[in-house]
Amino acid sequence: MKTTMAKANEIDRKWYVIDAEDMVLGRMATEIAMILRGKRKPIYTPNVDTGDYVIVINADKVKLTGNKWDQKIHAYHTGYPGGRREIGYRDLREKHPERIVEYAVKGMLPKNRLGRAMFRKLKVYAGSEHPHAAQQPEVYEF
């Protein structure tokens, strides 16, 4: 049997909705990263973006285990000298709750052009509403 390599114009992409309410962040993020990469499909090819679109709703209700709400921090750099900044996850949940899921998933994707293209297929919303009803997304169950 001959091995087939996926081509970018032959990929059939689906849309999935994931409800993040009461889900543990890391376990949910690994599943989302697998969907975005296309590793759940039989046509998976490492050098082609074969993944599907993912919509995450209720990102403000995601769970972190242990004391991570108080101990876990997100560190970034502004680009200026002495510009390292830190924000705790409890503060991040109050200001930008969708970024908690985005940071977790982005860390699990490849660090190259292909990974950035995969990350653009992730749509995260803090509430239970999303503007992607026209794409007829399917509910994804774990």
Accessible surface in RSA format (square Angstrom, percent):
REM  Atomic radii and reference values for relative SASA: ProtOr
REM  Chains: A
REM  Algorithm: Lee & Richards
REM  Probe-radius: 1.40
REM  Slices: 20
REM RES _ NUM      All-atoms   Total-Side   Main-Chain    Non-polar    All polar
REM                ABS   REL    ABS   REL    ABS   REL    ABS   REL    ABS   REL
RES MET A   1   243.42 126.1 153.26 101.4  90.16 214.7 132.33 112.5 111.09 147.2
RES LYS A   2   179.96  87.8 160.70  98.6  19.27  45.9 110.87  99.8  69.09  73.6
RES THR A   3   113.45  80.7  91.15  92.4  22.30  53.1  62.96  84.6  50.49  76.3
RES THR A   4   112.31  79.9  91.45  92.7  20.86  49.7  72.65  97.6  39.66  60.0
RES MET A   5   111.59  57.8 101.84  67.4   9.75  23.2  85.07  72.3  26.52  35.1
RES ALA A   6    14.86  13.7   1.24   1.9  13.61  31.0   8.36  11.8   6.50  17.2
RES LYS A   7   118.25  57.7 114.53  70.3   3.72   8.9  82.70  74.4  35.56  37.9
RES ALA A   8    79.71  73.3  60.22  92.9  19.49  44.3  60.37  85.0  19.34  51.2
RES ASN A   9   137.20  94.6  96.33  93.1  40.87  98.4  46.91 112.9  90.29  87.3
RES GLU A  10   116.71  67.0  85.08  64.4  31.64  75.3  43.44  84.0  73.27  59.8
RES ILE A  11    23.50  13.4   0.99   0.7  22.51  54.3   1.30   0.9  22.20  60.2
RES ASP A  12   108.67  76.1  98.26  97.8  10.41  24.6  40.57  95.5  68.10  67.9
RES ARG A  13    78.28  32.9  54.85  28.0  23.43  55.8  17.68  24.2  60.60  36.7
RES LYS A  14    94.51  46.1  90.11  55.3   4.40  10.5  48.47  43.6  46.05  49.0
RES TRP A  15    43.58  17.5  39.10  18.9   4.48  10.5  26.25  14.0  17.33  28.1
RES TYR A  16    32.65  15.2  32.65  18.6   0.00   0.0  10.29   7.7  22.37  27.6
RES VAL A  17    14.18   9.3  14.09  12.8   0.10   0.2  14.09  12.2   0.10   0.3
RES ILE A  18     1.02   0.6   0.95   0.7   0.07   0.2   1.02   0.7   0.00   0.0
RES ASP A  19    66.03  46.3  55.71  55.4  10.32  24.4  25.15  59.2  40.87  40.8
RES ALA A  20     0.00   0.0   0.00   0.0   0.00   0.0   0.00   0.0   0.00   0.0
RES GLU A  21    77.72  44.6  65.71  49.7  12.01  28.6  10.98  21.2  66.74  54.5
RES ASP A  22    99.20  69.5  82.93  82.5  16.27  38.5  23.56  55.4  75.65  75.4
RES MET A  23    44.04  22.8  39.88  26.4   4.16   9.9  38.72  32.9   5.31   7.0
RES VAL A  24    46.15  30.4  41.69  37.7   4.46  10.7  41.69  36.2   4.46  12.1
RES LEU A  25     7.35   4.1   7.35   5.3   0.00   0.0   7.35   5.2   0.00   0.0
RES GLY A  26    35.08  43.3   0.00   N/A  35.08  43.3  30.74  84.4   4.34   9.7
RES ARG A  27   187.84  78.9 179.86  91.7   7.98  19.0  60.51  82.7 127.33  77.2
RES MET A  28     0.83   0.4   0.06   0.0   0.77   1.8   0.28   0.2   0.55   0.7
RES ALA A  29     0.00   0.0   0.00   0.0   0.00   0.0   0.00   0.0   0.00   0.0
RES THR A  30    66.68  47.4  64.85  65.7   1.83   4.4  53.58  72.0  13.11  19.8
RES GLU A  31    30.11  17.3  29.61  22.4   0.50   1.2   2.12   4.1  28.00  22.9
RES ILE A  32     0.00   0.0   0.00   0.0   0.00   0.0   0.00   0.0   0.00   0.0
RES ALA A  33     6.18   5.7   6.12   9.5   0.06   0.1   6.18   8.7   0.00   0.0
RES MET A  34    62.42  32.3  62.19  41.2   0.23   0.5  44.98  38.2  17.44  23.1
RES ILE A  35     6.08   3.5   4.01   3.0   2.07   5.0   5.46   3.9   0.63   1.7
RES LEU A  36     0.00   0.0   0.00   0.0   0.00   0.0   0.00   0.0   0.00   0.0
RES ARG A  37    54.92  23.1  54.87  28.0   0.05   0.1   3.98   5.4  50.94  30.9
RES GLY A  38     1.43   1.8   0.00   N/A   1.43   1.8   1.43   3.9   0.00   0.0
RES LYS A  39    89.85  43.8  66.45  40.8  23.39  55.7  19.06  17.2  70.79  75.4
RES ARG A  40   131.47  55.2  98.08  50.0  33.39  79.5  49.22  67.3  82.24  49.8
RES LYS A  41    39.89  19.5  31.67  19.4   8.21  19.6  32.40  29.2   7.49   8.0
RES PRO A  42   140.32 102.3  96.90  88.3  43.42 157.8 110.21  91.0  30.11 187.1
RES ILE A  43    72.71  41.4  66.88  49.8   5.82  14.0  72.00  51.8   0.71   1.9
RES TYR A  44    62.25  29.1  41.52  23.6  20.73  53.9  36.78  27.6  25.46  31.4
RES THR A  45     3.01   2.1   2.32   2.3   0.70   1.7   1.91   2.6   1.11   1.7
RES PRO A  46    87.32  63.6  79.01  72.0   8.31  30.2  79.22  65.4   8.10  50.4
RES ASN A  47   110.06  75.9  86.54  83.6  23.52  56.6  40.63  97.8  69.43  67.1
RES VAL A  48    25.54  16.8  22.23  20.1   3.31   8.0  24.94  21.7   0.60   1.6
RES ASP A  49    19.52  13.7  16.63  16.6   2.89   6.8  10.70  25.2   8.82   8.8
RES THR A  50     0.00   0.0   0.00   0.0   0.00   0.0   0.00   0.0   0.00   0.0
RES GLY A  51     0.00   0.0   0.00   N/A   0.00   0.0   0.00   0.0   0.00   0.0
RES ASP A  52     7.79   5.5   7.79   7.8   0.00   0.0   0.00   0.0   7.79   7.8
RES TYR A  53    57.09  26.7  57.09  32.5   0.00   0.0  17.07  12.8  40.01  49.3
RES VAL A  54     0.00   0.0   0.00   0.0   0.00   0.0   0.00   0.0   0.00   0.0
RES ILE A  55     0.00   0.0   0.00   0.0   0.00   0.0   0.00   0.0   0.00   0.0
RES VAL A  56     0.00   0.0   0.00   0.0   0.00   0.0   0.00   0.0   0.00   0.0
RES ILE A  57    21.92  12.5  21.92  16.3   0.00   0.0  21.92  15.8   0.00   0.0
RES ASN A  58     8.24   5.7   8.24   8.0   0.00   0.0   0.00   0.0   8.24   8.0
RES ALA A  59     0.36   0.3   0.00   0.0   0.36   0.8   0.00   0.0   0.36   1.0
RES ASP A  60    52.52  36.8  43.34  43.1   9.19  21.7  11.41  26.9  41.11  41.0
RES LYS A  61    98.92  48.3  87.88  53.9  11.04  26.3  58.47  52.6  40.45  43.1
RES VAL A  62     4.54   3.0   0.30   0.3   4.24  10.2   0.30   0.3   4.24  11.5
RES LYS A  63    94.89  46.3  93.67  57.5   1.22   2.9  45.10  40.6  49.79  53.0
RES LEU A  64    20.47  11.4   6.25   4.5  14.22  35.7   6.47   4.5  14.00  37.7
RES THR A  65    65.30  46.4  58.74  59.6   6.55  15.6  52.05  69.9  13.24  20.0
RES GLY A  66    72.86  89.8   0.00   N/A  72.86  89.8  41.69 114.4  31.17  69.8
RES ASN A  67    96.96  66.9  87.78  84.8   9.18  22.1   9.71  23.4  87.25  84.3
RES LYS A  68    87.26  42.6  87.16  53.5   0.10   0.2  55.72  50.2  31.54  33.6
RES TRP A  69    32.82  13.2  31.33  15.2   1.49   3.5  20.62  11.0  12.21  19.8
RES ASP A  70    99.44  69.7  67.58  67.3  31.86  75.3  29.17  68.7  70.27  70.1
RES GLN A  71   130.88  73.2 106.67  78.0  24.21  57.6  40.58  86.4  90.30  68.5
RES LYS A  72    81.79  39.9  73.62  45.2   8.17  19.4  29.49  26.5  52.30  55.7
RES ILE A  73    84.06  47.8  65.70  48.9  18.36  44.2  65.70  47.3  18.36  49.8
RES HIS A  74    40.28  22.0  38.34  26.6   1.95   5.0  24.40  25.1  15.88  18.5
RES ALA A  75    40.91  37.6  18.04  27.8  22.87  52.0  18.28  25.7  22.63  59.9
RES TYR A  76   105.34  49.2  93.72  53.3  11.62  30.2  69.04  51.9  36.30  44.7
RES HIS A  77   107.80  58.9  79.44  55.2  28.37  72.6  59.46  61.3  48.34  56.3
RES THR A  78    63.54  45.2  31.72  32.2  31.82  75.8  37.96  51.0  25.58  38.7
RES GLY A  79    66.74  82.3   0.00   N/A  66.74  82.3  33.40  91.7  33.34  74.7
RES TYR A  80   163.53  76.3 162.69  92.6   0.84   2.2 115.28  86.6  48.25  59.5
RES PRO A  81   134.75  98.2 102.57  93.5  32.17 116.9 114.11  94.2  20.64 128.3
RES GLY A  82    73.84  91.1   0.00   N/A  73.84  91.1  42.08 115.5  31.76  71.1
RES GLY A  83     1.84   2.3   0.00   N/A   1.84   2.3   1.84   5.1   0.00   0.0
RES ARG A  84   141.52  59.4 124.44  63.4  17.08  40.7  54.97  75.1  86.55  52.5
RES ARG A  85   115.74  48.6 112.00  57.1   3.74   8.9  36.49  49.9  79.25  48.0
RES GLU A  86    98.74  56.7  65.97  49.9  32.77  78.0  19.09  36.9  79.65  65.0
RES ILE A  87    33.55  19.1  29.07  21.7   4.48  10.8  33.55  24.2   0.00   0.0
RES GLY A  88    20.06  24.7   0.00   N/A  20.06  24.7  14.29  39.2   5.76  12.9
RES TYR A  89    11.55   5.4  11.55   6.6   0.00   0.0   0.00   0.0  11.55  14.2
RES ARG A  90    96.90  40.7  96.90  49.4   0.00   0.0  47.32  64.7  49.58  30.0
RES ASP A  91    68.59  48.0  68.31  68.0   0.28   0.7   6.42  15.1  62.17  62.0
RES LEU A  92     3.46   1.9   3.46   2.5   0.00   0.0   3.46   2.4   0.00   0.0
RES ARG A  93    73.79  31.0  68.32  34.8   5.47  13.0  13.47  18.4  60.32  36.6
RES GLU A  94   134.05  77.0  98.68  74.7  35.37  84.2  44.49  86.0  89.56  73.1
RES LYS A  95   136.28  66.5 110.44  67.8  25.84  61.5  71.07  64.0  65.21  69.5
RES HIS A  96    65.82  36.0  65.54  45.6   0.27   0.7  37.17  38.3  28.65  33.3
RES PRO A  97    17.99  13.1  17.99  16.4   0.00   0.0  17.99  14.9   0.00   0.0
RES GLU A  98    46.54  26.7  46.54  35.2   0.00   0.0  15.14  29.3  31.40  25.6
RES ARG A  99    93.15  39.1  93.15  47.5   0.00   0.0   7.18   9.8  85.97  52.1
RES ILE A 100     0.38   0.2   0.34   0.3   0.04   0.1   0.34   0.2   0.04   0.1
RES VAL A 101     0.00   0.0   0.00   0.0   0.00   0.0   0.00   0.0   0.00   0.0
RES GLU A 102    48.03  27.6  47.89  36.2   0.14   0.3   3.82   7.4  44.22  36.1
RES TYR A 103    67.21  31.4  55.24  31.4  11.97  31.1  38.24  28.7  28.97  35.7
RES ALA A 104    21.75  20.0   8.35  12.9  13.40  30.5  19.64  27.7   2.10   5.6
RES VAL A 105     0.00   0.0   0.00   0.0   0.00   0.0   0.00   0.0   0.00   0.0
RES LYS A 106   107.77  52.6 104.87  64.3   2.89   6.9  53.98  48.6  53.79  57.3
RES GLY A 107    47.35  58.4   0.00   N/A  47.35  58.4  30.53  83.8  16.82  37.7
RES MET A 108    75.54  39.1  51.17  33.9  24.37  58.0  57.57  48.9  17.97  23.8
RES LEU A 109     4.87   2.7   1.92   1.4   2.95   7.4   2.87   2.0   2.00   5.4
RES PRO A 110    35.54  25.9  17.26  15.7  18.28  66.5  28.65  23.7   6.89  42.8
RES LYS A 111   159.48  77.8 120.44  73.9  39.03  92.9 109.49  98.5  49.99  53.3
RES ASN A 112    73.30  50.6  68.32  66.0   4.99  12.0  31.14  74.9  42.17  40.8
RES ARG A 113   198.67  83.4 192.60  98.2   6.07  14.5  65.49  89.5 133.18  80.7
RES LEU A 114    42.15  23.5  37.21  26.6   4.94  12.4  40.61  28.5   1.54   4.1
RES GLY A 115     2.82   3.5   0.00   N/A   2.82   3.5   1.62   4.5   1.19   2.7
RES ARG A 116   129.49  54.4 126.41  64.4   3.08   7.3  57.07  78.0  72.42  43.9
RES ALA A 117    30.81  28.3  26.57  41.0   4.25   9.7  26.75  37.7   4.06  10.7
RES MET A 118     1.91   1.0   1.91   1.3   0.00   0.0   1.91   1.6   0.00   0.0
RES PHE A 119    45.58  22.8  44.25  27.4   1.33   3.5  44.25  26.8   1.33   3.8
RES ARG A 120   158.76  66.7 147.70  75.3  11.07  26.4  73.78 100.8  84.98  51.5
RES LYS A 121    10.86   5.3  10.86   6.7   0.00   0.0  10.86   9.8   0.00   0.0
RES LEU A 122    16.37   9.1   0.37   0.3  16.00  40.2   0.37   0.3  16.00  43.1
RES LYS A 123    59.04  28.8  55.20  33.9   3.84   9.1  21.05  18.9  37.99  40.5
RES VAL A 124    14.60   9.6   0.04   0.0  14.56  35.1   0.04   0.0  14.56  39.5
RES TYR A 125    59.43  27.7  57.05  32.5   2.38   6.2  47.93  36.0  11.50  14.2
RES ALA A 126    29.15  26.8  24.35  37.6   4.80  10.9  24.39  34.3   4.76  12.6
RES GLY A 127    39.39  48.6   0.00   N/A  39.39  48.6  32.69  89.7   6.70  15.0
RES SER A 128    65.69  55.5  49.74  66.4  15.95  36.7  24.43  52.0  41.26  57.8
RES GLU A 129   144.69  83.1 135.74 102.7   8.95  21.3  64.29 124.3  80.41  65.6
RES HIS A 130    46.21  25.3  25.40  17.7  20.81  53.2  12.36  12.7  33.85  39.4
RES PRO A 131   104.81  76.4  67.55  61.6  37.26 135.4  80.51  66.5  24.30 151.0
RES HIS A 132    27.39  15.0  27.38  19.0   0.01   0.0  21.14  21.8   6.24   7.3
RES ALA A 133    75.85  69.7  62.42  96.3  13.43  30.6  64.91  91.4  10.95  29.0
RES ALA A 134    93.48  85.9  56.72  87.5  36.76  83.6  69.34  97.7  24.13  63.9
RES GLN A 135    78.88  44.1  57.66  42.1  21.23  50.5  17.93  38.2  60.95  46.2
RES GLN A 136   151.41  84.7 131.30  96.0  20.11  47.9  42.37  90.2 109.04  82.7
RES PRO A 137    31.76  23.1  10.75   9.8  21.01  76.4  10.75   8.9  21.01 130.6
RES GLU A 138    84.76  48.7  78.92  59.7   5.84  13.9  37.81  73.1  46.94  38.3
RES VAL A 139   107.92  71.0  84.52  76.5  23.40  56.4  84.52  73.4  23.40  63.5
RES TYR A 140    48.35  22.6  40.41  23.0   7.95  20.7  28.36  21.3  19.99  24.6
RES GLU A 141   139.70  80.2 118.09  89.3  21.61  51.5  57.13 110.5  82.57  67.4
RES PHE A 142   115.06  57.6  44.40  27.5  70.66 183.9  75.17  45.6  39.88 114.2
END  Absolute sums over single chains surface
CHAIN  1 A     9068.5       7225.1       1843.3       4658.6       4409.8
END  Absolute sums over all chains
TOTAL          9068.5       7225.1       1843.3       4658.6       4409.8
